[in-house]
């Protein structure tokens, strides 16, 4: 079972929808489409030692989540 979850979000900073990636309910990345679907950007968020949280996970799991996020944005669902 994956510890990653994907959510559509609509932060005030962006005109278009974004996809947020969470690991154990902590936001670790956000992908936006402000520069178009062919130029997606990812913003990564760091570790919070105060909460004993580290964004360390299997690379392949993260790649799968990134692919799913791209498809979510391309398909709008």
PAZADREN-142008 format. One record per residue: residue in one letter; x, y, z of N, C-alpha, C, CB in turn. Coordinates in steps of 0.001 Angstrom, whole numbers, padded with zeros to 6 digits, always signed. Glycine has a CB too. Layout:
N
aXYZXYZXYZXYZ/...
//
This chain:
77
x+000847-001188+000000+000000+000000+000000+000888+001245+000000-000961+000002+001229/x+000598+002168-000872+001416+003364-000995+001101+004368+000108+001210+004003-002360/x+002121+005094+000484+001961+006145+001486+001706+007483+000811+003203+006231+002389/x+001637+007481-000523+001435+008706-001296-000037+008899-001640+002275+008675-002575/x-000477+010161-001613-001833+010514-002035-001746+011730-002944-002762+010798-000803/x-002645+011799-003924-002703+012914-004870-004031+013640-004708-002523+012418-006332/x-003968+014978-004754-005165+015790-004625-005102+016957-005602-005329+016299-003179/x-006212+017245-006263-006301+018501-006999-006357+019619-005976-007549+018533-007954/x-005728+020731-006293-005823+021908-005431-005870+023142-006313-004627+021983-004429/x-006253+024236-005725-006374+025477-006470-005864+026639-005612-007844+025715-006907/x-004536+026680-005381-003974+027759-004565-004181+029123-005214-002486+027521-004327/x-004257+030135-004400-004462+031507-004885-003301+031975-005769-004633+032468-003697/x-002113+031376-005594-000927+031783-006353-001010+031414-007828+000304+031160-005752/x-001908+030468-008172-001963+029943-009525-003326+030173-010159-001633+028467-009526/x-003312+030382-011462-004548+030576-012213-005217+029244-012531-004269+031343-013502/x-004415+028203-012755-004918+026879-013123-004838+025910-011947-004132+026322-014315/x-005498+024765-012109-005443+023720-011095-004027+023201-010911-006372+022576-011466/x-003737+022743-009707-002479+022079-009420-002797+020700-008845-001602+022923-008434/x-001779+019837-008784-001911+018556-008094-000912+018565-006948-001667+017334-009066/x-001420+018286-005763-000590+018198-004568-000293+016732-004283-001285+018872-003349/x+000963+016439-003958+001363+015083-003582+001681+015093-002099+002592+014583-004424/x+001032+014183-001372+001263+014070+000056+001865+012709+000384-000043+014286+000834/x+002762+012702+001355+003346+011484+001895+002956+011431+003360+004912+011442+001705/x+002214+010408+003744+001729+010286+005123+001011+011563+005564+002898+009977+006080/x+000190+012111+004667-000640+013293+004910+000143+014604+005050-001445+013076+006145/x+001423+014587+004687+002243+015797+004675+002525+016161+003226+003576+015597+005476/x+002310+017424+002867+002565+017879+001498+004058+017817+001219+002025+019320+001276/x+004422+017101+000140+005837+017017-000232+006118+017639-001593+006287+015572-000234/x+005065+017800-002412+005279+018380-003738+003968+018917-004286+005880+017338-004704/x+004112+019891-005179+002952+020438-005874+003353+020625-007331+002465+021796-005226/x+002506+020160-008234+002762+020280-009669+001766+021271-010237+002657+018896-010394/x+002281+022275-010965+001386+023268-011556+001537+023278-013070+001668+024668-010981/x+000532+023836-013724+000495+023893-015188+000421+025330-015696-000695+023095-015718/x+000978+026253-014925+000913+027670-015288+001608+027984-016608+001524+028501-014196/x+002594+027197-016989+003322+027424-018245+002879+026455-019320+004826+027297-018026/x+001708+025824-019127+001158+024903-020110+001372+023449-019719+001772+025163-021461/x+000568+022588-020327+000615+021164-019998+001923+020489-020414-000540+020459-020652/x+002595+021042-021396+003864+020462-021838+005047+020991-021034+004081+020746-023314/x+004794+021939-020138+005860+022550-019343+005490+022560-017863+006145+023983-019830/x+005032+021417-017365+004626+021326-015963+005809+021629-015050+004052+019927-015653/x+005523+022290-013911+006547+022584-012913+006217+021831-011635+006649+024112-012644/x+007262+021406-010927+007075+020753-009636+007784+021573-008572+007608+019289-009658/x+007100+021794-007456+007693+022448-006297+007776+021395-005197+006854+023712-005838/x+008979+021180-004692+009193+020193-003645+009270+020887-002296+010473+019377-003911/x+008744+020237-001282+008748+020780+000066+009625+019903+000943+007309+020877+000638/x+010313+020514+001893+011332+019815+002665+010848+019016+003860+012300+020778+003130/x+011836+018529+004565+011656+017727+005762+011363+018637+006951+012904+016858+006030/x+010526+018164+007863+010230+018911+009081+010682+018086+010277+008711+019255+009181/x+011910+018348+010722+012480+017579+011831+011667+017763+013114+013936+017994+012070/x+011058+018930+013292+010268+019187+014503+009085+018227+014599+009765+020643+014519/x+008544+017813+013459+007420+016871+013440+007882+015437+013220+006427+017261+012356/x+009212+015235+013216+009780+013910+012966+009317+013365+011613+009388+012937+014094/x+009267+014239+010609+008827+013863+009261+009972+014038+008287+007607+014705+008814/x+010229+013007+007497+011244+013048+006456+010627+012562+005156+012481+012191+006840/x+010768+013335+004086+010191+012988+002785+011117+012037+002043+009933+014256+001939/x+011354+010886+002630+012194+009864+002019+011315+008672+001699+013379+009458+002953/x+011270+008284+000408+010405+007201-000023+011010+006549-001241+008982+007705-000319/x+010511+005356-001623+011050+004691-002811+010900+005564-004061+010348+003344-003025/x+011977+005664-004819+012000+006494-006026+010910+006085-007006+013365+006407-006703/x+010727+004774-007209+009730+004295-008164+008317+004712-007757+009810+002774-008289/x+008015+004717-006460+006698+005166-005993+006474+006636-006353+006565+004962-004465/x+007531+007441-006190+007411+008867-006506+007214+009070-008010+008662+009635-006023/x+007920+008299-008833+007749+008405-010282+006325+008042-010700+008754+007501-011004/x+005766+007005-010092+004384+006617-010401+003441+007754-010030+003989+005313-009649/x+003624+008341-008855+002766+009451-008427+002887+010639-009378+003125+009885-006998/x+004101+010924-009835+004292+012020-010787+003563+011747-012100+005785+012239-011055/x+003638+010523-012591+002933+010157-013823+001428+010279-013668+003293+008739-014235/x+000905+009823-012530-000528+009925-012279-000966+011388-012181-000897+009175-010992/x-000139+012223-011563-000464+013653-011443-000516+014307-012822+000574+014377-010549/x+000427+013959-013697+000425+014504-015058-000874+014125-015782+001657+013990-015853/x-001282+012858-015670-002502+012404-016320-003744+013101-015730-002632+010878-016183/x-003748+013302-014416-004862+014005-013784-005011+015403-014378-004656+014090-012257/x-003892+016099-014542-003936+017465-015091-004321+017453-016569-002572+018164-014909/x-003786+016516-017314-004106+016437-018750-005573+016097-018979-003219+015390-019438/x-006112+015213-018149-007496+014765-018310-008506+015599-017531-007610+013338-017887/x-008013+016445-016633-008925+017281-015833-009776+016486-014865-009824+018068-016740/x-009324+015287-014485-010064+014489-013496-009136+013598-012723-011140+013650-014169/
//
